[in-house]
Amino acid sequence: MRLSELVRKELVGMQDGKKYGLLEHAELVIEPQTGELLGIEVKSPKTWKGKNRDTLFFISWQDIQVIGNEYVLFQRENS
């Protein structure tokens, strides 16, 4: 799967069914020395006042359960 395909998918929590937005608004976290994909930082939505987007939480790559046609489902261990 290409990154351009992944960013169009919506992130959904399996515990609560809550939608956390499209992955195009999140940040992939990659270990610079090894190139290993560590996970995804989910950001708060950009406000109309232009405030900085803060990280809401981090999803480890191991917590991703399913990458489907439209959604990426995750289940965090510490939730």
LUMGUTI-161113 format. One record per residue: y, x, z of N, C-alpha, C, O, CB in turn. Coordinates in pm, 1 decimal. Glycine has a CB too. Layout:
// LUMGUTI-161113
<rec <Y,X,Z>,<Y,X,Z>,<Y,X,Z>,<Y,X,Z>,<Y,X,Z>>,
...
This chain:
// LUMGUTI-161113
<rec <-117.7,84.7,0.0>,<0.0,0.0,0.0>,<123.9,89.2,0.0>,<129.0,190.8,69.3>,<-0.2,-96.3,122.3>>,
<rec <220.8,50.5,-76.6>,<345.9,123.7,-85.6>,<444.5,75.6,21.2>,<438.9,-39.0,65.8>,<406.7,108.3,-225.7>>,
<rec <533.6,164.6,60.5>,<636.5,129.5,158.3>,<720.8,13.0,108.2>,<759.6,-73.2,187.1>,<726.0,250.6,188.4>>,
<rec <749.4,8.9,-20.6>,<829.3,-100.1,-77.1>,<760.7,-235.8,-60.9>,<828.5,-338.4,-55.6>,<856.9,-73.7,-224.7>>,
<rec <628.4,-237.8,-53.0>,<554.5,-362.4,-29.0>,<553.6,-395.9,120.6>,<564.9,-512.5,158.5>,<409.1,-350.7,-82.5>>,
<rec <540.3,-294.8,204.0>,<532.2,-314.7,348.4>,<661.5,-371.8,405.7>,<657.2,-457.6,493.9>,<499.0,-183.6,417.1>>,
<rec <775.9,-325.6,357.0>,<903.8,-369.1,415.0>,<934.8,-516.5,388.0>,<1022.9,-573.2,452.5>,<1016.3,-283.4,360.5>>,
<rec <864.6,-578.7,294.7>,<886.6,-720.6,265.1>,<805.2,-813.4,354.8>,<817.5,-935.5,345.2>,<852.9,-748.5,120.6>>,
<rec <723.6,-757.2,440.5>,<637.2,-837.4,527.1>,<706.3,-866.9,659.9>,<788.6,-788.8,707.8>,<503.6,-765.2,551.7>>,
<rec <671.0,-981.4,718.2>,<729.9,-1022.7,845.6>,<638.6,-980.6,960.1>,<516.4,-992.6,951.1>,<753.9,-1176.0,848.5>>,
<rec <698.5,-931.8,1066.6>,<626.7,-883.9,1184.6>,<606.9,-1000.2,1281.7>,<703.2,-1066.5,1320.3>,<703.8,-767.0,1253.4>>,
<rec <480.5,-1025.2,1321.3>,<448.9,-1139.0,1407.3>,<362.0,-1092.5,1523.9>,<263.3,-1021.7,1504.1>,<377.3,-1251.0,1326.9>>,
<rec <399.3,-1132.9,1646.1>,<320.3,-1102.3,1764.7>,<203.5,-1198.2,1777.1>,<221.0,-1319.6,1766.2>,<406.9,-1108.2,1890.3>>,
<rec <83.9,-1144.4,1799.9>,<-34.7,-1229.6,1811.5>,<-38.7,-1304.9,1943.9>,<-96.3,-1413.5,1950.2>,<-160.5,-1146.1,1796.7>>,
<rec <21.4,-1249.8,2050.5>,<17.5,-1315.5,2181.2>,<96.0,-1446.1,2180.9>,<49.8,-1547.8,2232.6>,<72.4,-1222.4,2288.5>>,
<rec <215.9,-1441.7,2121.6>,<304.7,-1557.5,2129.5>,<335.1,-1622.5,1994.9>,<398.3,-1728.1,1990.6>,<432.3,-1517.0,2193.5>>,
<rec <291.5,-1561.6,1886.1>,<319.9,-1616.2,1753.2>,<464.3,-1600.4,1711.2>,<505.8,-1653.7,1608.3>,<283.5,-1760.7,1748.9>>,
<rec <541.6,-1526.9,1791.0>,<684.1,-1508.9,1763.0>,<703.8,-1418.1,1642.3>,<634.2,-1317.9,1626.0>,<756.5,-1450.7,1885.6>>,
<rec <799.0,-1454.7,1558.6>,<834.5,-1374.4,1442.2>,<948.5,-1280.6,1480.4>,<1050.6,-1323.9,1533.8>,<874.4,-1464.7,1321.5>>,
<rec <930.0,-1151.8,1452.3>,<1027.9,-1050.4,1489.3>,<1107.8,-998.9,1370.4>,<1177.5,-898.1,1381.7>,<959.0,-935.4,1556.8>>,
<rec <1098.6,-1065.6,1259.0>,<1177.2,-1028.9,1142.2>,<1101.0,-944.5,1042.3>,<986.3,-906.0,1064.7>,<1299.1,-956.2,1184.8>>,
<rec <1167.0,-917.0,932.7>,<1106.6,-836.9,826.9>,<1102.9,-690.1,865.8>,<1189.8,-641.5,938.2>,<1183.0,-854.7,695.8>>,
<rec <1002.8,-621.2,817.7>,<991.2,-479.2,847.6>,<1103.2,-397.2,785.5>,<1125.3,-283.2,826.4>,<858.4,-427.5,799.8>>,
<rec <1174.3,-452.5,687.9>,<1286.5,-379.5,630.6>,<1397.4,-358.5,733.8>,<1483.6,-272.6,715.2>,<1341.1,-453.9,508.7>>,
<rec <1395.9,-436.1,841.9>,<1495.2,-422.3,947.2>,<1444.9,-340.1,1065.3>,<1516.9,-321.2,1163.4>,<1537.8,-558.2,994.9>>,
<rec <1322.3,-291.5,1056.1>,<1263.4,-208.5,1161.3>,<1265.1,-62.5,1114.6>,<1300.7,-32.1,1000.8>,<1117.1,-255.3,1195.4>>,
<rec <1225.6,26.1,1205.5>,<1220.8,168.7,1173.9>,<1078.6,219.8,1190.1>,<1015.8,196.8,1293.5>,<1317.9,248.7,1263.8>>,
<rec <1027.3,289.0,1088.9>,<899.2,356.4,1102.2>,<922.4,486.8,1176.9>,<1019.4,557.6,1149.9>,<833.0,381.7,963.0>>,
<rec <833.9,518.8,1270.5>,<845.0,641.8,1348.2>,<732.8,735.0,1303.5>,<614.7,702.4,1315.8>,<837.9,613.3,1503.0>>,
<rec <771.3,851.4,1251.6>,<676.3,947.5,1196.5>,<691.5,1079.8,1269.7>,<803.0,1126.7,1292.5>,<697.5,966.3,1043.9>>,
<rec <577.2,1140.5,1307.0>,<577.2,1272.8,1370.1>,<613.8,1375.4,1263.0>,<539.7,1391.1,1165.9>,<437.2,1305.9,1435.8>>,
<rec <727.0,1446.1,1278.4>,<773.7,1535.3,1172.2>,<680.5,1653.6,1141.8>,<670.3,1696.4,1026.8>,<908.0,1587.9,1208.9>>,
<rec <613.7,1705.7,1243.2>,<527.6,1822.2,1219.0>,<399.7,1786.0,1144.8>,<353.9,1862.1,1059.5>,<492.4,1888.9,1350.3>>,
<rec <341.8,1670.4,1176.4>,<211.9,1634.1,1118.6>,<221.3,1527.7,1009.7>,<129.6,1513.9,928.7>,<120.3,1585.5,1227.2>>,
<rec <330.9,1452.7,1007.0>,<343.5,1342.6,912.7>,<270.7,1217.1,957.7>,<262.6,1119.8,882.8>,<292.3,1384.5,778.9>>,
<rec <217.0,1218.6,1080.9>,<142.6,1103.7,1133.2>,<237.4,987.1,1160.1>,<344.9,1005.1,1217.4>,<66.5,1142.0,1262.5>>,
<rec <196.5,867.8,1118.2>,<272.9,746.0,1145.7>,<243.1,703.0,1288.8>,<130.1,665.4,1320.2>,<237.8,631.5,1043.7>>,
<rec <344.3,708.5,1375.9>,<326.3,676.9,1517.5>,<340.5,529.2,1546.9>,<268.5,475.7,1631.1>,<424.9,753.6,1600.2>>,
<rec <433.1,461.9,1478.1>,<452.6,320.3,1503.2>,<580.7,267.9,1442.6>,<637.3,326.1,1350.1>,<452.1,293.9,1650.0>>,
<rec <624.5,156.0,1497.7>,<740.7,83.3,1445.5>,<835.5,52.7,1560.5>,<793.4,1.7,1664.3>,<697.5,-48.1,1373.2>>,
<rec <964.1,83.8,1542.1>,<1067.5,42.0,1636.3>,<1127.7,-88.2,1585.3>,<1182.8,-94.1,1475.4>,<1177.6,152.3,1653.5>>,
<rec <1116.3,-190.8,1666.0>,<1172.5,-321.3,1630.0>,<1314.7,-325.0,1682.8>,<1338.5,-300.7,1801.1>,<1086.7,-440.4,1688.0>>,
<rec <1409.1,-355.4,1594.8>,<1551.6,-355.2,1629.4>,<1602.9,-495.8,1651.1>,<1549.9,-592.3,1596.0>,<1633.1,-286.8,1520.5>>,
<rec <1707.2,-506.1,1732.6>,<1774.7,-634.0,1748.0>,<1852.4,-662.8,1619.8>,<1896.8,-570.6,1551.3>,<1869.1,-633.7,1872.7>>,
<rec <1868.4,-790.2,1588.2>,<1941.0,-823.0,1464.8>,<2086.6,-777.3,1471.6>,<2146.5,-772.9,1579.0>,<1935.1,-973.9,1438.3>>,
<rec <2141.4,-744.1,1357.5>,<2281.8,-704.2,1349.9>,<2368.5,-828.4,1375.1>,<2346.4,-934.0,1315.7>,<2315.0,-639.0,1210.2>>,
<rec <2465.0,-814.1,1462.0>,<2549.4,-929.2,1494.6>,<2668.6,-936.0,1400.0>,<2700.6,-839.8,1330.2>,<2597.6,-921.7,1640.9>>,
<rec <2732.0,-1049.6,1399.5>,<2848.9,-1066.4,1313.7>,<2963.7,-979.5,1360.1>,<3054.8,-951.6,1282.2>,<2892.2,-1212.0,1310.4>>,
<rec <2961.7,-935.8,1485.4>,<3067.9,-849.6,1537.0>,<3045.9,-703.6,1500.0>,<3130.3,-618.9,1528.9>,<3077.7,-863.2,1687.8>>,
<rec <2931.6,-673.3,1435.5>,<2907.0,-537.6,1389.7>,<2862.1,-442.3,1499.5>,<2876.8,-320.9,1485.1>,<3029.7,-484.4,1326.1>>,
<rec <2807.8,-494.3,1608.5>,<2760.4,-408.4,1716.4>,<2640.2,-326.6,1668.6>,<2573.3,-363.0,1571.8>,<2723.2,-492.5,1841.2>>,
<rec <2614.3,-217.2,1737.2>,<2498.5,-135.0,1704.4>,<2369.9,-212.5,1728.8>,<2360.3,-295.2,1819.5>,<2499.2,-5.2,1786.5>>,
<rec <2271.9,-183.0,1644.8>,<2140.9,-244.8,1661.8>,<2061.6,-160.6,1760.5>,<2037.9,-42.3,1735.8>,<2065.5,-258.0,1525.4>>,
<rec <2020.5,-219.5,1871.0>,<1944.3,-149.6,1973.2>,<1795.5,-173.6,1951.1>,<1755.8,-276.3,1896.1>,<1986.8,-195.3,2114.4>>,
<rec <1713.6,-78.2,1994.4>,<1569.5,-94.3,1988.1>,<1525.1,-195.6,2092.0>,<1555.0,-180.2,2210.5>,<1498.2,40.2,2009.0>>,
<rec <1453.7,-299.3,2048.7>,<1400.0,-398.2,2141.3>,<1270.8,-346.8,2203.7>,<1252.8,-354.6,2325.2>,<1375.7,-532.3,2069.6>>,
<rec <1180.8,-294.3,2120.4>,<1056.3,-238.5,2170.2>,<988.9,-156.1,2060.7>,<1027.5,-160.2,1943.9>,<962.5,-350.3,2219.7>>,
<rec <887.8,-81.9,2102.4>,<812.1,4.1,2012.3>,<670.9,-51.6,1999.3>,<608.9,-88.6,2099.0>,<809.6,151.4,2063.5>>,
<rec <620.3,-57.4,1876.7>,<482.7,-99.0,1851.1>,<406.8,22.2,1799.8>,<438.7,76.3,1693.9>,<476.0,-218.1,1748.7>>,
<rec <307.0,64.2,1874.9>,<222.5,175.1,1831.7>,<145.3,134.7,1706.4>,<110.3,17.9,1689.4>,<125.1,217.8,1944.8>>,
<rec <119.2,230.8,1619.4>,<44.4,200.7,1497.0>,<-94.7,146.5,1531.9>,<-150.8,68.1,1455.3>,<32.4,327.3,1407.8>>,
<rec <-150.4,187.0,1645.7>,<-281.3,137.5,1687.9>,<-276.4,-9.7,1729.7>,<-380.0,-76.0,1734.2>,<-334.1,222.0,1802.9>>,
<rec <-157.5,-61.0,1760.0>,<-143.0,-201.1,1799.8>,<-133.0,-296.2,1680.5>,<-138.2,-417.9,1698.1>,<-20.8,-216.8,1887.0>>,
<rec <-118.7,-242.0,1559.9>,<-116.6,-325.7,1439.6>,<-259.3,-373.5,1414.7>,<-350.6,-292.5,1398.7>,<-59.6,-247.0,1314.4>>,
<rec <-278.1,-504.8,1411.7>,<-412.5,-562.6,1396.7>,<-444.7,-598.3,1251.6>,<-555.1,-572.7,1203.8>,<-425.7,-687.0,1483.7>>,
<rec <-346.8,-657.9,1181.8>,<-370.6,-706.2,1045.9>,<-245.5,-683.9,962.4>,<-134.3,-711.3,1007.6>,<-410.5,-856.3,1045.9>>,
<rec <-263.3,-634.4,841.1>,<-155.2,-631.4,742.1>,<-198.3,-723.9,630.6>,<-283.4,-689.7,548.4>,<-125.8,-484.5,688.6>>,
<rec <-137.9,-842.6,629.0>,<-175.8,-944.1,531.7>,<-79.5,-948.2,414.1>,<2.4,-858.1,396.3>,<-182.3,-1080.2,597.8>>,
<rec <-90.1,-1054.3,333.9>,<-4.8,-1069.8,216.1>,<141.9,-1089.8,252.3>,<230.9,-1041.7,182.2>,<-52.6,-1186.5,132.9>>,
<rec <167.1,-1162.2,363.8>,<304.9,-1193.9,402.2>,<343.0,-1143.4,540.3>,<461.5,-1128.0,570.1>,<325.8,-1341.5,396.9>>,
<rec <243.3,-1117.4,625.7>,<269.6,-1085.1,765.2>,<198.9,-957.6,809.7>,<95.4,-918.9,755.5>,<227.5,-1200.0,853.2>>,
<rec <258.5,-893.6,910.6>,<194.1,-784.9,983.9>,<177.2,-836.8,1125.6>,<275.6,-866.6,1193.2>,<278.6,-649.3,979.2>>,
<rec <52.4,-847.7,1171.0>,<23.5,-898.8,1303.9>,<-2.1,-783.3,1398.6>,<-72.8,-688.2,1365.1>,<-96.7,-994.0,1301.1>>,
<rec <57.1,-792.6,1518.8>,<36.7,-687.3,1618.1>,<5.7,-749.1,1753.2>,<42.8,-862.9,1782.0>,<160.6,-595.9,1627.8>>,
<rec <-63.5,-671.0,1835.6>,<-93.7,-711.2,1971.8>,<-78.0,-587.7,2059.4>,<-159.1,-495.3,2053.7>,<-238.0,-772.8,1983.7>>,
<rec <27.2,-587.3,2140.1>,<56.0,-471.7,2225.4>,<-30.8,-476.3,2349.6>,<-52.9,-582.3,2408.3>,<205.2,-467.6,2264.4>>,
<rec <-79.9,-358.8,2388.8>,<-166.2,-346.1,2506.3>,<-91.7,-379.5,2634.6>,<-148.5,-440.9,2725.0>,<-223.3,-205.2,2515.1>>,
<rec <37.2,-339.2,2643.8>,<112.4,-355.0,2767.6>,<191.1,-485.7,2775.0>,<283.0,-497.1,2856.1>,<206.1,-239.6,2783.9>>,
<rec <157.8,-582.6,2693.5>,<230.6,-710.2,2695.9>,<161.7,-811.1,2784.2>,<209.2,-923.9,2797.8>,<245.0,-766.6,2555.5>>,
